[in-house]
Amino acid sequence: MNVVLRGVRGSLPSPRPETARYGGNTSCLEVRAVPRCVTVLDAGTGIRAVDGKASELERVDVLLTHLHMDHILGLGFFRPLYQPDLEVHLWGPPSATQSLHARLTRYLSPPLFPVRLRDLPCRLELHDAPRGRFDLPGLAVTADLVCHPGPTLGYRLEGEGGGVLAYLSDHEPALGTGSVTGPPAWTSGYDLARGADVLIHDAQFTDEEYPSHIGWGHSSVSHALAFAELTGVRCLVPFHHDPDHEDQALDAIYATVGRGRSFAVTPAQEGAELTIGG
């Protein structure tokens, strides 16, 4: 399973994306498990950089964690959606009030966007992602609800050749307790991340910033570290960087946090590539 980080910021793009070593686009991952198929996690502005010409693809799956604007902003600019007859599947969290189509249409229609969802020329299918396991080309995917405002999913991807990726982009497991030290079965996202080779996890706030943002649905750096320790992962990739945290600030935050831990800590940088499993 090959993974490329296409967008690593949260809420807004970085104000200086052209000079930011950590990257300037909002959340998006590109996952390749088998030839001619691509799985994309979230559709932030980074989705514009997903590799591969649409003409070289047979199937595209986009797994949305939730429908906040920073996670769908790039969807209307995703080239495979405009490729006639290409098979494209959009997966998103279920809602008790509106279908996924109805919710996405609020963005992909005038006056917010000139092209309507119904007019896209690809062979588009929309799905409510089930809470549990489902299969995509080369991947076994498990989805479950996690702690973030509005219906929000985390994903666990297991490759046919081995390797496990857990993706919890917007997640606040410390909500209500202020720590991530409770029983594993009671901790949001635990089963999705348990024993993963790579955990990509929300770490938007510093420990000093978090108290004034409780309930916003995001983690502090120390909460992300504690969650990685609790779930026994091999590598933590802190993700969803605050757009106001410039490179020097992120360098300072992560200069020492990985020392003496049972797992590696590699803060997310746009364009970084990971190979997980065989």
C-alpha positions as CSV (number, residue, x, y, z in Angstrom):
1,M,0.0,0.0,0.0
2,N,1.5,3.3,-1.1
3,V,0.3,6.5,0.5
4,V,1.0,10.1,-0.5
5,L,0.0,13.0,1.7
6,R,-1.6,15.6,-0.5
7,G,-2.9,18.0,2.1
8,V,-2.0,18.2,5.8
9,R,-3.6,21.4,7.0
10,G,-6.8,21.9,8.9
11,S,-9.6,24.5,8.7
12,L,-7.9,26.7,6.0
13,P,-5.0,26.4,3.6
14,S,-1.8,27.9,4.8
15,P,-1.5,31.6,4.0
16,R,1.9,30.9,2.4
17,P,1.6,27.5,0.8
18,E,4.3,28.1,-1.8
19,T,7.0,28.4,1.0
20,A,5.6,26.1,3.6
21,R,7.8,22.9,4.0
22,Y,4.9,21.2,5.8
23,G,2.5,22.1,3.1
24,G,-0.4,24.5,2.5
25,N,-3.4,22.4,1.4
26,T,-6.2,21.0,3.4
27,S,-6.8,17.4,4.2
28,C,-6.2,14.7,1.5
29,L,-4.4,11.4,1.2
30,E,-3.8,9.3,-1.9
31,V,-3.7,5.6,-1.5
32,R,-2.6,3.1,-4.2
33,A,-3.1,-0.6,-3.4
34,V,-3.6,-2.1,-6.9
35,P,-2.9,-0.8,-10.4
36,R,-5.4,1.5,-12.2
37,C,-7.3,2.1,-9.0
38,V,-6.9,4.9,-6.5
39,T,-8.5,5.5,-3.1
40,V,-8.6,9.1,-1.8
41,L,-9.1,10.0,1.8
42,D,-10.9,13.3,2.1
43,A,-11.3,15.9,-0.6
44,G,-9.6,19.0,0.7
45,T,-7.7,21.4,-1.6
46,G,-4.9,18.8,-1.8
47,I,-7.0,16.5,-4.0
48,R,-6.0,18.6,-7.0
49,A,-2.5,17.0,-6.8
50,V,-3.6,13.4,-6.7
51,D,-1.3,11.5,-9.1
52,G,-2.4,9.8,-12.3
53,K,-4.2,10.9,-15.4
54,A,-7.9,10.1,-15.3
55,S,-7.5,8.3,-18.6
56,E,-5.2,5.8,-16.9
57,L,-7.6,4.9,-14.1
58,E,-10.4,2.3,-14.0
59,R,-11.9,3.2,-10.6
60,V,-11.6,5.9,-8.1
61,D,-13.0,5.8,-4.5
62,V,-13.2,8.9,-2.3
63,L,-13.7,8.3,1.4
64,L,-14.9,11.4,3.2
65,T,-14.6,11.6,6.9
66,H,-17.1,14.3,7.2
67,L,-18.5,17.2,5.2
68,H,-16.9,20.3,6.8
69,M,-15.8,22.6,4.1
70,D,-12.0,22.1,4.5
71,H,-12.6,18.4,3.7
72,I,-14.7,18.8,0.6
73,L,-13.4,22.1,-0.8
74,G,-11.3,20.4,-3.5
75,L,-14.0,18.0,-4.7
76,G,-15.3,20.2,-7.5
77,F,-11.8,20.5,-8.9
78,F,-11.0,16.7,-8.9
79,R,-10.2,15.8,-12.5
80,P,-11.6,12.2,-12.4
81,L,-15.1,13.6,-11.8
82,Y,-15.0,15.1,-15.3
83,Q,-13.7,12.0,-17.1
84,P,-16.6,10.5,-19.1
85,D,-17.5,6.9,-18.1
86,L,-14.8,6.7,-15.3
87,E,-16.2,4.7,-12.3
88,V,-16.1,7.0,-9.3
89,H,-17.5,6.2,-5.9
90,L,-18.0,8.8,-3.1
91,W,-18.3,7.4,0.4
92,G,-19.4,9.6,3.4
93,P,-20.9,9.5,6.8
94,P,-24.6,8.6,7.0
95,S,-27.1,11.1,8.3
96,A,-30.5,10.7,9.8
97,T,-31.9,13.7,8.1
98,Q,-30.4,14.0,4.5
99,S,-28.8,11.7,2.0
100,L,-25.2,12.2,1.0
101,H,-26.3,13.4,-2.4
102,A,-28.5,16.1,-0.8
103,R,-25.7,17.3,1.5
104,L,-23.0,17.4,-1.2
105,T,-25.4,19.2,-3.6
106,R,-25.4,22.1,-1.2
107,Y,-21.8,22.8,-2.3
108,L,-21.8,21.4,-5.8
109,S,-24.5,23.6,-7.3
110,P,-25.0,27.4,-7.9
111,P,-24.3,29.8,-6.4
112,L,-21.4,28.1,-4.7
113,F,-20.2,26.1,-7.7
114,P,-21.1,26.3,-11.4
115,V,-21.3,22.5,-12.0
116,R,-24.1,20.5,-10.4
117,L,-23.4,17.1,-9.0
118,R,-26.0,15.5,-11.3
119,D,-24.2,16.9,-14.4
120,L,-20.8,15.3,-13.9
121,P,-19.9,13.0,-16.8
122,C,-18.2,10.3,-14.8
123,R,-20.1,7.1,-13.7
124,L,-20.7,8.4,-10.2
125,E,-22.1,6.4,-7.3
126,L,-22.7,7.8,-3.8
127,H,-22.6,5.6,-0.7
128,D,-23.3,5.9,3.0
129,A,-20.1,4.3,4.4
130,P,-21.2,1.5,6.7
131,R,-20.1,1.3,10.3
132,G,-18.0,-1.7,9.9
133,R,-16.0,-3.4,7.1
134,F,-16.4,-3.1,3.4
135,D,-14.0,-3.9,0.5
136,L,-12.4,-1.7,-2.1
137,P,-9.9,-2.8,-4.8
138,G,-6.9,-4.1,-2.9
139,L,-8.1,-2.8,0.5
140,A,-10.3,-3.9,3.4
141,V,-11.8,-0.8,4.9
142,T,-13.3,-0.4,8.3
143,A,-15.3,2.8,9.2
144,D,-16.7,4.0,12.5
145,L,-17.9,7.2,14.1
146,V,-15.4,9.2,16.0
147,C,-15.6,12.2,18.3
148,H,-16.0,15.4,16.2
149,P,-18.9,17.8,15.7
150,G,-21.4,16.4,13.2
151,P,-21.4,12.8,11.7
152,T,-17.7,12.0,11.4
153,L,-15.9,8.8,10.4
154,G,-12.5,7.5,11.0
155,Y,-11.1,4.8,8.6
156,R,-8.8,1.8,9.0
157,L,-7.3,0.5,5.7
158,E,-5.7,-3.0,5.5
159,G,-3.8,-3.8,2.3
160,E,-4.0,-7.2,0.6
161,G,-0.2,-7.4,0.9
162,G,-0.2,-6.6,4.6
163,G,0.1,-3.3,6.4
164,V,-2.5,-1.2,8.3
165,L,-3.2,2.5,8.0
166,A,-5.5,4.3,10.4
167,Y,-6.8,7.7,9.4
168,L,-8.4,9.9,12.1
169,S,-8.1,13.3,10.7
170,D,-10.4,15.3,12.9
171,H,-10.7,13.7,16.3
172,E,-11.0,14.7,20.0
173,P,-10.7,11.6,22.1
174,A,-10.0,13.7,25.2
175,L,-13.4,15.4,25.1
176,G,-15.0,15.5,28.5
177,T,-12.0,14.0,30.4
178,G,-9.1,16.2,29.3
179,S,-6.9,13.2,28.9
180,V,-6.6,10.0,26.8
181,T,-6.0,7.5,29.6
182,G,-9.4,5.8,30.0
183,P,-10.3,2.2,29.3
184,P,-9.5,1.4,25.6
185,A,-13.1,0.2,24.9
186,W,-14.4,3.6,26.0
187,T,-12.0,5.6,23.9
188,S,-13.2,7.1,20.6
189,G,-11.4,5.6,17.6
190,Y,-9.5,2.9,19.6
191,D,-10.6,-0.1,17.5
192,L,-9.8,1.7,14.3
193,A,-6.2,2.5,15.3
194,R,-5.3,-0.5,17.4
195,G,-2.0,-2.0,16.4
196,A,-1.8,0.0,13.1
197,D,1.5,0.3,11.3
198,V,0.8,4.0,10.7
199,L,-1.7,6.2,12.5
200,I,-2.4,9.6,10.8
201,H,-4.1,11.6,13.6
202,D,-5.4,15.1,14.4
203,A,-2.8,17.2,16.3
204,Q,-4.1,20.7,15.5
205,F,-3.4,22.5,18.8
206,T,-0.5,22.9,21.1
207,D,-1.1,21.9,24.7
208,E,-1.4,25.6,25.6
209,E,-4.0,26.2,22.9
210,Y,-6.2,23.3,23.6
211,P,-8.0,24.5,26.7
212,S,-9.6,27.4,24.8
213,H,-10.8,25.0,22.1
214,I,-12.4,22.2,24.0
215,G,-15.3,20.8,22.1
216,W,-14.1,21.9,18.7
217,G,-13.3,18.3,17.7
218,H,-9.5,18.5,17.5
219,S,-6.6,17.1,19.6
220,S,-3.6,18.7,21.2
221,V,-0.2,17.2,20.4
222,S,0.0,15.5,23.7
223,H,-3.4,13.9,23.2
224,A,-2.3,12.5,19.9
225,L,0.8,11.1,21.5
226,A,-1.2,9.5,24.3
227,F,-3.7,8.1,21.8
228,A,-0.9,6.5,19.8
229,E,0.6,5.0,23.0
230,L,-2.8,3.6,24.0
231,T,-3.5,2.0,20.7
232,G,0.0,0.5,20.3
233,V,0.8,1.8,16.8
234,R,4.2,1.6,15.2
235,C,4.3,5.2,13.8
236,L,2.3,8.3,14.5
237,V,1.9,11.0,11.8
238,P,0.6,14.1,13.5
239,F,-1.9,15.7,11.0
240,H,-4.3,18.6,10.5
241,H,-1.8,21.2,11.4
242,D,-3.2,24.6,12.4
243,P,-2.9,26.9,9.4
244,D,-1.4,29.6,11.6
245,H,1.4,27.2,12.7
246,E,4.3,28.1,10.3
247,D,7.2,25.8,9.7
248,Q,9.4,27.1,12.5
249,A,6.6,26.7,15.0
250,L,6.0,23.1,13.9
251,D,9.7,22.3,13.9
252,A,9.8,23.5,17.5
253,I,6.7,21.5,18.5
254,Y,8.1,18.2,17.1
255,A,11.8,18.6,17.9
256,T,11.7,16.4,20.9
257,V,8.3,14.7,21.3
258,G,9.4,11.4,19.7
259,R,12.3,10.7,22.1
260,G,12.0,7.7,24.3
261,R,8.7,6.5,22.8
262,S,7.7,3.0,21.7
263,F,6.6,4.4,18.3
264,A,8.1,6.7,15.7
265,V,6.7,10.3,15.4
266,T,6.8,11.8,11.9
267,P,4.8,15.0,11.5
268,A,2.8,15.2,8.3
269,Q,4.4,17.0,5.4
270,E,2.6,17.6,2.1
271,G,4.0,15.3,-0.6
272,A,5.5,12.8,1.8
273,E,5.2,9.2,0.6
274,L,4.8,6.1,2.8
275,T,4.9,2.5,1.9
276,I,3.0,0.3,4.3
277,G,3.2,-3.5,4.3
278,G,4.3,-5.5,1.2
